[in-house]
Amino acid sequence: MASMPDVNEVETEDDYVHVRFNDPDQYDEIRTPDWAEEPAQSVSEGAEVRTGQQEGSDDWEVQSVLIDKHVGEDKAEEQAKEIVDKIQS
């Protein structure tokens, strides 16, 4: 099982709190996969998971989790960690 990535940044933008685990600039491609919807929604309604793939790699990793901004930044960070834990288990 992969280790839990560290949170790099928590920032409120538009309708979401962006909990960033990895810098988006390090990825060749970023997606919001359908398979991550269920674990995200089971923790926080409306949450989305963005995954990134580095150039030359077949592996995808969590880049960020978006949580509804009404949750607040502290709670959003907790929920994002819980979502990542569910995905990795």
Beta strands, then each sheet from edge to edge (+ up, - down):
strand 1: 9-13
strand 2: 16-20
strand 3: 29-31
strand 4: 48-53
strand 5: 60-68
sheet 1: 1+ 2- 5+ 4- 3+
end
